[in-house]
């Protein structure tokens, strides 16, 4: 859980969204636009299992923290 909290703290730097997450098909999505995230933070997020989602352009996704 510690790594999930670290990732969420990084995402918080890019906005305090009212409904920032959702799960779908065992994937956790965080609705932060990857275009706004600094390269260094993207690298940290990748190590924490979050990558920019290719299907939903303004989100990051993770299979590690999904709903299953």
DARA-V415644 format. One record per residue. BURIAL is # if it has 9 or more other C-alpha atoms within 8 Angstrom, else .. Layout:
# DARA-V415644
burial=BURIAL
burial=BURIAL
This chain:
# DARA-V415644
burial=.
burial=.
burial=.
burial=#
burial=.
burial=#
burial=#
burial=.
burial=.
burial=#
burial=#
burial=.
burial=.
burial=#
burial=.
burial=.
burial=.
burial=.
burial=.
burial=#
burial=.
burial=.
burial=#
burial=#
burial=.
burial=#
burial=#
burial=#
burial=#
burial=#
burial=#
burial=#
burial=#
burial=#
burial=.
burial=.
burial=#
burial=.
burial=.
burial=.
burial=#
burial=#
burial=.
burial=.
burial=#
burial=#
burial=.
burial=#
burial=#
burial=#
burial=#
burial=#
burial=#
burial=.
burial=.
burial=.
burial=#
burial=#
burial=#
burial=#
burial=#
burial=#
burial=#
burial=.
burial=#
burial=#
burial=#
burial=.
